[in-house]
Amino acid sequence: MRKTLLLFAACSGAVLSLSAQSYVSKVWVADQGDGTYKNPILYADYSDPDVCRVGDDYYMTASSFNAVPGLPILHSKDLVSWTLIGHALTKLTPEDVFSKPQHGNGVWAPSIRYHDGEFYIFYGDPDYGVYMTKSKRAEGLWEPAVLVKPGKGLIDACPLWDDDGKVYLAHAFAGSRAGIKSILAVCELTSDAKSVLKESVIVFDGHESDETVEGPKFYKRNGYYYLLAPAGGVPTGWQLALRSKNVYGPYERKVTLEAGKTGINGPHQGGWVDTKTGEDWFIHFQDVNAYGRIAHLQPVKWEKDWPAMGNKGTPVAKHKKPDVGQIYPAATPVESDEFNANKLGLQWQWNANPMSWWVFTNAERGVLRMYSVPVPEGYKSLWDVPNLLLQKFPAPSFTATAKLTFKPTPKLKNERAGLLVMGLDYALLSMENTEDGLVLSQNQCMKADKGSEETVNSTVHLSDNTVYLRVKVEQDEKDAHCTFSYSTNGEKYQHLGAKFKAKEGKWIGAKVGLFCSRPQPLNDGGWVDVDWFRVEK
């Protein structure tokens, strides 16, 4: 009988049955409907993906950095069609620190495993150390994250439950905090996986051959311990397979996936999983500038106990779908939102830990009411504002449109709300209550991360407080160009302002979404009612 890796992605145990969501994107579907799929399987910023299998179900998580809720949980029946089913973190800790935007900090390169009837996620926070959260159900509720291994610069954590019951943890180091990088280490954990039993031992040094080796995923198969780890940096790197008969090494090295002539830059950092039918697959990311780190699926064959990924070690653009025993319909993460539920859609994330009063999900009226939140002291731009409600770019080209009704406080000038494309540079359509009445402007902020302020490209006066705001995103090579427009009747749209080239955020792709803010911290403010938000061609 074919041996499989120990308590790895193909973990045994209770099967969690989930009904597939029926949502299918209008802008990107990987399932081609003919038994094949195209890469990427997710044209969205699911950075540093990791995956596990429980029976017939597959689960994925990814880096979420400072976005809240964090640690997205995706589900699939066939490794191609994925739906977003929840998040493992409702807030980031320490809560007071993450109540303000902490761009690029927070959740780095998580791993997801299923062991003894429970899901585990480990992740590194570069400023605090390695955390772990667990749950009996992938959808949650997840237990509050436990700081398993405190330490500055400890990142990219992945556990392994060994045959003898011992629990190990592999991790990397962030040079920006630890003062060293390009090495991988392994430590032993207590049996409950909540604290360190034995300190870390360096098991691989990549300084000579594999600069910036990081992101190890830990497995055991056929008596070998494996560390699958990316090296060479995000845009231009490669995927390593390291193996040893001893958990602490020495580890042999082999490059198992690289760009070659494909143009799929930096194909690395991800998770290995098998199917019940005996196939093996690898999910990894590709960095695509403003679109972030998008997810690809590669076939894997084993050759003399080494994994061979893709097409002779290079990524595939199209391939036969995994054989999972039956055929499942196409499905994708939800993008559009009619706001008919009494809770926020799973696609939405805040720019920091939210306050409970920032929104009212008014299911009875079918609107999302966003209350204006005072901007922070020393405000220069939306870069520093926590109550940005954003979601990932979902495709190379798409149109996002929202219907908004703005109800500002009459005596409070410069209260505003609108539609936003957010990154290191950002642009927006902003409805603002001014001395001259309600004004719609198209603004932009270049180098927002450096403390720049917004500039106004164009303005128009509004006679009605209900308006339709739209941004059209079009891909030119790997750049995302945005054109803004508005309508007063939802039928005829007028362009407003200048074309804008979207820019990635700190370690993330650009995002699109909504905001509502005010300049003064009065005891109350206005709001904007969002009737719907739709993503289409």
VOLUM-277292 format. One record per residue (C-alpha): residue number from 1; residue in three letters; z, y, x. Coordinates in steps of 0.1 Angstrom, whole numbers, plus 5000, padded with zeros to 4 digits. Example, Ala and Ser with C-alpha at 12.3 -4.5 7.8 and 13.67 -1.06 7.14 Angstrom:
BEGIN
n res z y x
1 ALA 5078 4955 5123
2 SER 5071 4989 5137
//
This chain:
BEGIN
n res z y x
1 MET 5000 5000 5000
2 ARG 4991 5034 5012
3 LYS 5022 5052 5026
4 THR 5028 5088 5016
5 LEU 5049 5115 5031
6 LEU 5086 5115 5024
7 LEU 5098 5137 4996
8 PHE 5070 5160 5003
9 ALA 5046 5176 4979
10 ALA 5039 5141 4964
11 CYS 5075 5137 4954
12 SER 5086 5110 4930
13 GLY 5110 5115 4901
14 ALA 5111 5128 4866
15 VAL 5078 5142 4853
16 LEU 5079 5176 4838
17 SER 5054 5177 4810
18 LEU 5038 5211 4804
19 SER 5012 5220 4779
20 ALA 4984 5240 4796
21 GLN 4980 5276 4786
22 SER 4947 5283 4769
23 TYR 4941 5316 4787
24 VAL 4908 5317 4806
25 SER 4900 5348 4827
26 LYS 4869 5368 4819
27 VAL 4865 5378 4855
28 TRP 4872 5347 4877
29 VAL 4873 5310 4869
30 ALA 4872 5285 4898
31 ASP 4864 5255 4876
32 GLN 4826 5254 4873
33 GLY 4826 5231 4843
34 ASP 4804 5205 4860
35 GLY 4830 5185 4879
36 THR 4831 5210 4908
37 TYR 4851 5240 4917
38 LYS 4844 5271 4938
39 ASN 4867 5288 4963
40 PRO 4889 5307 4960
41 ILE 4907 5289 4933
42 LEU 4927 5321 4927
43 TYR 4910 5354 4935
44 ALA 4944 5370 4935
45 ASP 4971 5378 4961
46 TYR 4991 5346 4961
47 SER 5001 5349 4998
48 ASP 5014 5321 5019
49 PRO 5011 5295 4991
50 ASP 5030 5262 4990
51 VAL 5026 5234 4966
52 CYS 5043 5202 4955
53 ARG 5036 5174 4930
54 VAL 5059 5159 4904
55 GLY 5042 5130 4887
56 ASP 5010 5144 4872
57 ASP 5020 5180 4876
58 TYR 5015 5204 4905
59 TYR 5036 5234 4912
60 MET 5029 5264 4935
61 THR 5049 5293 4948
62 ALA 5039 5322 4971
63 SER 5053 5352 4989
64 SER 5063 5381 4966
65 PHE 5079 5405 4991
66 ASN 5096 5434 4973
67 ALA 5080 5428 4939
68 VAL 5103 5418 4910
69 PRO 5105 5393 4895
70 GLY 5099 5374 4927
71 LEU 5088 5339 4937
72 PRO 5060 5332 4912
73 ILE 5059 5296 4898
74 LEU 5024 5284 4890
75 HIS 5015 5251 4873
76 SER 4983 5229 4874
77 LYS 4972 5195 4863
78 ASP 4942 5193 4886
79 LEU 4949 5217 4916
80 VAL 4920 5239 4905
81 SER 4932 5255 4872
82 TRP 4965 5273 4876
83 THR 4987 5291 4851
84 LEU 5017 5313 4858
85 ILE 5048 5298 4841
86 GLY 5077 5318 4855
87 HIS 5095 5333 4885
88 ALA 5125 5319 4905
89 LEU 5140 5353 4912
90 THR 5149 5379 4885
91 LYS 5162 5403 4911
92 LEU 5163 5405 4949
93 THR 5195 5405 4969
94 PRO 5213 5426 4981
95 GLU 5207 5442 4947
96 ASP 5216 5477 4957
97 VAL 5191 5476 4987
98 PHE 5163 5464 4965
99 SER 5170 5489 4938
100 LYS 5147 5511 4958
101 PRO 5111 5500 4969
102 GLN 5113 5480 5001
103 HIS 5076 5476 5009
104 GLY 5068 5446 5029
105 ASN 5104 5433 5029
106 GLY 5121 5407 5007
107 VAL 5105 5373 5001
108 TRP 5084 5359 5030
109 ALA 5065 5326 5030
110 PRO 5085 5303 5006
111 SER 5083 5265 5003
112 ILE 5087 5245 4971
113 ARG 5100 5209 4970
114 TYR 5112 5184 4944
115 HIS 5142 5162 4954
116 ASP 5165 5140 4934
117 GLY 5156 5156 4901
118 GLU 5156 5192 4912
119 PHE 5132 5218 4924
120 TYR 5141 5237 4956
121 ILE 5126 5268 4970
122 PHE 5135 5281 5004
123 TYR 5123 5315 5017
124 GLY 5130 5338 5046
125 ASP 5140 5374 5042
126 PRO 5133 5390 5076
127 ASP 5164 5412 5074
128 TYR 5190 5388 5061
129 GLY 5180 5352 5068
130 VAL 5170 5320 5049
131 TYR 5177 5317 5012
132 MET 5175 5288 4988
133 THR 5173 5286 4950
134 LYS 5170 5255 4929
135 SER 5164 5244 4893
136 LYS 5160 5213 4872
137 ARG 5130 5229 4855
138 ALA 5102 5247 4872
139 GLU 5101 5274 4845
140 GLY 5138 5281 4852
141 LEU 5165 5291 4849
142 TRP 5168 5291 4887
143 GLU 5202 5292 4903
144 PRO 5211 5325 4922
145 ALA 5197 5324 4957
146 VAL 5222 5311 4984
147 LEU 5220 5325 5019
148 VAL 5217 5292 5038
149 LYS 5211 5305 5073
150 PRO 5220 5341 5080
151 GLY 5202 5359 5108
152 LYS 5178 5387 5116
153 GLY 5142 5377 5118
154 LEU 5145 5342 5104
155 ILE 5114 5336 5082
156 ASP 5090 5310 5068
157 ALA 5115 5283 5059
158 CYS 5107 5247 5048
159 PRO 5131 5217 5042
160 LEU 5126 5180 5048
161 TRP 5148 5153 5034
162 ASP 5146 5123 5058
163 ASP 5148 5086 5052
164 ASP 5184 5084 5064
165 GLY 5196 5112 5041
166 LYS 5196 5139 5067
167 VAL 5182 5173 5057
168 TYR 5163 5194 5081
169 LEU 5149 5230 5080
170 ALA 5119 5243 5099
171 HIS 5115 5280 5103
172 ALA 5098 5307 5124
173 PHE 5108 5341 5138
174 ALA 5097 5376 5130
175 GLY 5092 5395 5162
176 SER 5098 5428 5145
177 ARG 5134 5418 5138
178 ALA 5143 5388 5160
179 GLY 5127 5402 5192
180 ILE 5107 5371 5196
181 LYS 5078 5353 5178
182 SER 5053 5325 5184
183 ILE 5079 5298 5183
184 LEU 5090 5272 5157
185 ALA 5125 5258 5153
186 VAL 5143 5230 5134
187 CYS 5179 5228 5124
188 GLU 5200 5203 5104
189 LEU 5214 5213 5070
190 THR 5244 5200 5050
191 SER 5236 5173 5025
192 ASP 5236 5199 4996
193 ALA 5211 5220 5017
194 LYS 5232 5251 5012
195 SER 5244 5257 5048
196 VAL 5236 5249 5084
197 LEU 5252 5217 5100
198 LYS 5236 5220 5134
199 GLU 5220 5251 5149
200 SER 5183 5256 5154
201 VAL 5164 5239 5183
202 ILE 5130 5253 5194
203 VAL 5104 5225 5189
204 PHE 5071 5243 5196
205 ASP 5062 5273 5217
206 GLY 5028 5288 5209
207 HIS 5028 5317 5234
208 GLU 5001 5301 5257
209 SER 4978 5285 5231
210 ASP 4988 5296 5196
211 GLU 5001 5331 5196
212 THR 5018 5342 5164
213 VAL 5024 5306 5153
214 GLU 5045 5308 5121
215 GLY 5048 5295 5085
216 PRO 5057 5259 5092
217 LYS 5055 5234 5064
218 PHE 5075 5202 5071
219 TYR 5065 5167 5062
220 LYS 5069 5130 5071
221 ARG 5041 5104 5069
222 ASN 5036 5070 5085
223 GLY 5066 5075 5108
224 TYR 5054 5109 5121
225 TYR 5071 5142 5115
226 TYR 5045 5169 5108
227 LEU 5046 5207 5111
228 LEU 5016 5223 5095
229 ALA 5015 5259 5108
230 PRO 4991 5288 5110
231 ALA 4985 5306 5143
232 GLY 4964 5334 5157
233 GLY 4973 5361 5132
234 VAL 4964 5366 5095
235 PRO 4928 5379 5098
236 THR 4915 5357 5126
237 GLY 4938 5327 5129
238 TRP 4936 5289 5125
239 GLN 4956 5261 5110
240 LEU 4975 5238 5133
241 ALA 4988 5203 5127
242 LEU 5018 5193 5149
243 ARG 5032 5158 5150
244 SER 5060 5139 5166
245 LYS 5079 5106 5162
246 ASN 5111 5126 5168
247 VAL 5122 5154 5144
248 TYR 5130 5176 5174
249 GLY 5098 5168 5193
250 PRO 5079 5169 5216
251 TYR 5051 5177 5192
252 GLU 5014 5170 5198
253 ARG 4990 5197 5187
254 LYS 4956 5197 5169
255 VAL 4936 5225 5153
256 THR 4927 5212 5118
257 LEU 4911 5241 5101
258 GLU 4893 5273 5113
259 ALA 4867 5297 5101
260 GLY 4837 5285 5122
261 LYS 4805 5300 5108
262 THR 4818 5302 5072
263 GLY 4830 5338 5071
264 ILE 4863 5326 5056
265 ASN 4885 5345 5079
266 GLY 4919 5332 5090
267 PRO 4919 5301 5069
268 HIS 4955 5290 5072
269 GLN 4991 5289 5060
270 GLY 4996 5268 5030
271 GLY 5007 5234 5016
272 TRP 4995 5198 5017
273 VAL 4997 5177 4986
274 ASP 4983 5143 4974
275 THR 4972 5130 4940
276 LYS 4983 5098 4923
277 THR 4948 5084 4929
278 GLY 4953 5086 4967
279 GLU 4935 5119 4975
280 ASP 4949 5146 4998
281 TRP 4944 5183 4995
282 PHE 4954 5215 5013
283 ILE 4959 5249 4996
284 HIS 4958 5279 5019
285 PHE 4950 5316 5019
286 GLN 4923 5339 5031
287 ASP 4929 5376 5037
288 VAL 4904 5399 5019
289 ASN 4916 5434 5026
290 ALA 4925 5453 4993
291 TYR 4923 5420 4973
292 GLY 4951 5405 4994
293 ARG 4955 5369 5004
294 ILE 4936 5348 4980
295 ALA 4941 5310 4975
296 HIS 4916 5283 4986
297 LEU 4916 5245 4981
298 GLN 4904 5221 5009
299 PRO 4899 5184 5008
300 VAL 4919 5164 5034
301 LYS 4911 5131 5051
302 TRP 4934 5113 5074
303 GLU 4919 5102 5108
304 LYS 4942 5083 5131
305 ASP 4972 5100 5115
306 TRP 4958 5135 5119
307 PRO 4948 5155 5088
308 ALA 4911 5166 5088
309 MET 4907 5195 5065
310 GLY 4876 5210 5047
311 ASN 4841 5201 5059
312 LYS 4846 5189 5095
313 GLY 4874 5214 5100
314 THR 4858 5244 5083
315 PRO 4865 5257 5048
316 VAL 4844 5245 5018
317 ALA 4829 5271 4994
318 LYS 4823 5246 4966
319 HIS 4834 5210 4962
320 LYS 4840 5181 4938
321 LYS 4872 5186 4919
322 PRO 4902 5165 4928
323 ASP 4904 5131 4911
324 VAL 4936 5133 4891
325 GLY 4929 5105 4867
326 GLN 4915 5126 4839
327 ILE 4896 5158 4832
328 TYR 4915 5190 4822
329 PRO 4901 5222 4807
330 ALA 4898 5254 4827
331 ALA 4928 5277 4827
332 THR 4938 5308 4847
333 PRO 4968 5331 4851
334 VAL 4971 5356 4822
335 GLU 4958 5391 4830
336 SER 4953 5410 4797
337 ASP 4983 5418 4775
338 GLU 4984 5428 4738
339 PHE 5022 5434 4741
340 ASN 5029 5413 4710
341 ALA 5059 5394 4725
342 ASN 5095 5404 4729
343 LYS 5094 5401 4766
344 LEU 5071 5412 4794
345 GLY 5042 5391 4803
346 LEU 5046 5370 4835
347 GLN 5018 5388 4852
348 TRP 5038 5420 4855
349 GLN 5061 5429 4884
350 TRP 5082 5460 4892
351 ASN 5081 5479 4925
352 ALA 5119 5472 4929
353 ASN 5148 5457 4910
354 PRO 5145 5470 4875
355 MET 5170 5486 4851
356 SER 5172 5469 4817
357 TRP 5163 5502 4799
358 TRP 5130 5509 4816
359 VAL 5110 5492 4789
360 PHE 5113 5482 4752
361 THR 5091 5452 4743
362 ASN 5086 5462 4707
363 ALA 5070 5430 4693
364 GLU 5073 5443 4657
365 ARG 5049 5472 4665
366 GLY 5030 5453 4692
367 VAL 5035 5479 4719
368 LEU 5053 5482 4752
369 ARG 5074 5513 4753
370 MET 5079 5526 4789
371 TYR 5106 5552 4791
372 SER 5102 5580 4817
373 VAL 5124 5573 4847
374 PRO 5136 5602 4870
375 VAL 5118 5601 4903
376 PRO 5141 5595 4934
377 GLU 5156 5624 4953
378 GLY 5132 5637 4980
379 TYR 5102 5624 4959
380 LYS 5068 5628 4976
381 SER 5047 5602 4958
382 LEU 5047 5571 4936
383 TRP 5051 5551 4968
384 ASP 5089 5557 4964
385 VAL 5091 5551 4927
386 PRO 5107 5518 4916
387 ASN 5095 5517 4880
388 LEU 5058 5509 4886
389 LEU 5047 5481 4864
390 LEU 5019 5463 4883
391 GLN 4999 5432 4885
392 LYS 4976 5417 4911
393 PHE 4938 5424 4914
394 PRO 4924 5393 4896
395 ALA 4888 5392 4909
396 PRO 4863 5409 4932
397 SER 4850 5430 4903
398 PHE 4867 5438 4870
399 THR 4876 5465 4845
400 ALA 4911 5473 4834
401 THR 4916 5494 4803
402 ALA 4948 5505 4786
403 LYS 4955 5523 4753
404 LEU 4984 5547 4757
405 THR 5002 5571 4734
406 PHE 5023 5596 4754
407 LYS 5054 5612 4738
408 PRO 5069 5635 4765
409 THR 5100 5656 4759
410 PRO 5086 5690 4748
411 LYS 5110 5710 4770
412 LEU 5106 5688 4800
413 LYS 5075 5699 4820
414 ASN 5057 5676 4845
415 GLU 5068 5644 4828
416 ARG 5038 5620 4831
417 ALA 5025 5586 4825
418 GLY 4993 5567 4833
419 LEU 4971 5541 4848
420 LEU 4975 5533 4886
421 VAL 4958 5515 4914
422 MET 4985 5511 4940
423 GLY 4984 5504 4978
424 LEU 4990 5522 5011
425 ASP 4965 5547 4995
426 TYR 4966 5550 4957
427 ALA 4948 5566 4929
428 LEU 4956 5571 4892
429 LEU 4948 5587 4859
430 SER 4979 5608 4849
431 MET 4988 5623 4815
432 GLU 5011 5652 4822
433 ASN 5031 5676 4800
434 THR 5024 5710 4816
435 GLU 5029 5747 4807
436 ASP 4993 5746 4795
437 GLY 4998 5716 4773
438 LEU 4989 5680 4778
439 VAL 4966 5675 4808
440 LEU 4948 5644 4820
441 SER 4941 5643 4858
442 GLN 4926 5619 4883
443 ASN 4947 5621 4914
444 GLN 4949 5602 4947
445 CYS 4973 5599 4976
446 MET 4960 5589 5010
447 LYS 4985 5573 5034
448 ALA 5012 5572 5009
449 ASP 5032 5550 5032
450 LYS 5033 5578 5057
451 GLY 5049 5603 5033
452 SER 5018 5621 5020
453 GLU 5016 5638 4986
454 GLU 4991 5635 4958
455 THR 4960 5656 4955
456 VAL 4942 5664 4922
457 ASN 4905 5655 4921
458 SER 4898 5666 4885
459 THR 4915 5675 4853
460 VAL 4908 5678 4816
461 HIS 4930 5691 4787
462 LEU 4938 5667 4759
463 SER 4941 5676 4723
464 ASP 4956 5642 4713
465 ASN 4984 5623 4730
466 THR 4966 5589 4724
467 VAL 4940 5581 4751
468 TYR 4922 5551 4766
469 LEU 4924 5550 4804
470 ARG 4901 5528 4824
471 VAL 4895 5518 4860
472 LYS 4864 5498 4871
473 VAL 4868 5479 4904
474 GLU 4836 5468 4922
475 GLN 4834 5448 4954
476 ASP 4812 5460 4983
477 GLU 4814 5434 5010
478 LYS 4853 5431 5012
479 ASP 4861 5466 5000
480 ALA 4872 5474 4964
481 HIS 4857 5506 4950
482 CYS 4874 5521 4919
483 THR 4859 5544 4893
484 PHE 4881 5561 4867
485 SER 4872 5571 4832
486 TYR 4889 5579 4799
487 SER 4881 5579 4762
488 THR 4896 5596 4731
489 ASN 4882 5571 4707
490 GLY 4880 5539 4726
491 GLU 4842 5538 4725
492 LYS 4827 5565 4746
493 TYR 4841 5569 4781
494 GLN 4839 5599 4804
495 HIS 4841 5595 4842
496 LEU 4869 5616 4857
497 GLY 4875 5625 4894
498 ALA 4862 5608 4926
499 LYS 4854 5573 4935
500 PHE 4883 5557 4953
501 LYS 4884 5528 4979
502 ALA 4914 5507 4971
503 LYS 4938 5499 5000
504 GLU 4961 5470 5004
505 GLY 4998 5475 5003
506 LYS 5024 5464 5029
507 TRP 5015 5427 5034
508 ILE 5001 5425 4999
509 GLY 4969 5433 4981
510 ALA 4963 5464 4959
511 LYS 4977 5463 4924
512 VAL 4968 5478 4891
513 GLY 4992 5488 4863
514 LEU 5012 5515 4846
515 PHE 5039 5541 4852
516 CYS 5060 5567 4833
517 SER 5082 5592 4852
518 ARG 5099 5626 4850
519 PRO 5111 5650 4876
520 GLN 5145 5659 4863
521 PRO 5175 5635 4858
522 LEU 5183 5647 4823
523 ASN 5203 5626 4799
524 ASP 5172 5615 4782
525 GLY 5134 5617 4784
526 GLY 5101 5608 4768
527 TRP 5081 5577 4768
528 VAL 5046 5561 4766
529 ASP 5037 5534 4742
530 VAL 5011 5510 4756
531 ASP 4992 5493 4728
532 TRP 4973 5469 4751
533 PHE 4961 5463 4786
534 ARG 4928 5444 4789
535 VAL 4911 5430 4820
536 GLU 4874 5424 4814
537 LYS 4841 5424 4833
//
